[in-house]
Amino acid sequence: MKLLTLTENQIISTFIALALLLLFSCIFGTLIEKIKGPRVVGEILGGMILGGSCLFILIPDAMGKIFFAYPEEGQVLNIFYQLGLVFLMFLSGRSTEIKVDSRNIKTVALVFVGATVIPMLLAIPFIGFFKSSFIGTAGNELSFSLVFCIGVAITSIPVISKIFFDMGIMKTKFASTILTVATFQDLCLWILLNIATKVTASGKIGLGQMLLIVAATLGVFVLITVISRKAKPILAVTDTKRFYTVCFVMLLLVCGLLSMIGINIMYSAFIVGYVTKVLFSGEKTEQAAGALKDMVFSFFVPIYFALVGIRLNVIHDFSLGRF
């Protein structure tokens, strides 16, 4: 079996692109930290500086030779984007206590209503104002309305997780409550987005397929909630290399399998991280997880947020009036 490979020049171009993404995210992340802001803001800003908001406008030829050196470079960089996302959500899952019981269900419900239901209801009167500019070629008003309301209510779990990590409060009750609500919110909005996509593609909702997605998505959430109450560690880690291998296999395999039934890769990675925390115990486990966190937050996560920033174009895509 022969696999296609990149040429040496293509590999060098990719390395330079990754180095610049990492460098700019580090520089601007550090600058934002100096003024007591979230580091993630600086990492995104670093990507924006490299992209169409700044340098790609000022020196398009030079930036094009780095980020468009060959046709597939964007796809190669997107692999690092996805790895940064799944590793971040994996570590978020490992650091979160998913608990919905009689003691906190009221808090979880109130935060969910305040962060999801109310914003979506408040967005409805404004749908008509944006419809003519953004409805798209399909012209499906139901799909547009759903996507518009989702966009108003949606929460970026990766950004929230990164901020909690940066602030050192990821393992607090507050962070766990917020991430539990955000995860459940993401499930609900993901279901609505699937409905909107299906309506746009076929003009109708496939009830059987929608029920499968709803059942699978909510079922996994319920399952991990039960695991958090009942399960106990079943394996003490004695070999950190084996721990990494098992975690990586679980992470990639589960993300792939769950995506086949319509479950988001970000949510899948979060689940795997949570499950590995429940199943594996021991001092070496925490040491191995800590080393993995240091590596991920020094390479994959900054590149992920820099690539988020590089896609933003405030010069052409930002409307002050609509803002």
C-alpha positions, 0 to 999 in steps of 0.5 A: 500500500502506497500513501501520498506524502508531502515533498520536503519543501511542503513539509518545510512550509508547514513547519514554518507556518506552525512555528509562526502560529505558535510564536504569535500566539505565545507573544500576544498571549503573554502580552494579554496576560501582562494586562490581566486578560485571558491568555486565550484572547491573546492567542486568538489575536495572534492568529488574527494578526497573521491573517486577513485582519493584518499581515495578509493584507499588508504583505499578502505575497509573503504570507501566501508563500507560508500559508498557501505554499501548496494547495493542501496546506490548509488541510494539513494545518486543519489536522493540527486544529482538530488535534488541538480541539480534541486534546483541549476537550479531552483534558477538560473532561478529565478535569470536570465533575459531571454531577446533576443531582438533587443538590445542584439540579436547580442551579444547573436548570437555572443557568441553562435557562438563563444561558440558553432558553432566554437568549433564544427567545430574545433572538426571535424578534431580530430574525427578520432584521438579519434574514435578507443578508444571511438566509443563504441560497437555499432560502429556508426560513425555518433553518435560518431561524434555528441557526440564528437562535443557536448562534445567539445562545451558543457557548464556546466550550473550548474557550471557557475551558481554556479560560478556566485552565488559565485562571487555575479554577478548572477543578472547582465546583463553579467550573464543573457546574458551568461546564456541565451546563455548557455540555448539556447546552451544546447537546441541545443546540447540536440537535437543533443544528442537525434538524436545521441541516436536514431541513435545508438539505431535504426540505423535511425532517427525517424523524427516524434519523433525528430520534437516533441522534437525539437518543444517542447524544442524550443517552451518552450524556446520561451514561456518563452521569451514571458512571460518575455516581457508580463507577470506581477506578478499575486500573492503576497506571504503572506504565505512563507510556501505556496510559498515553497509548490507551488514552490516544486510542480511546480518544481517536477511536471514540471520536470517529465512531460517535461521529458516524452517528452524528455526535460532535467530535468536541463532545466525544473528546470531552466524554473520553477525557471524563471516562479515563479520569473515572477508569484510571487511578493512581499517582502516576496517572495524575503525573502522566496527565499533568505532563500531557497537559503541559505538552498540549497547552504549549503546542496544540492548544495555542496553534488551535486558537491561533488558527481560530484567529487566522480565520477571522477577518474583521476588515471585511466580515465585521459589521459595526452596525450589526454588532 
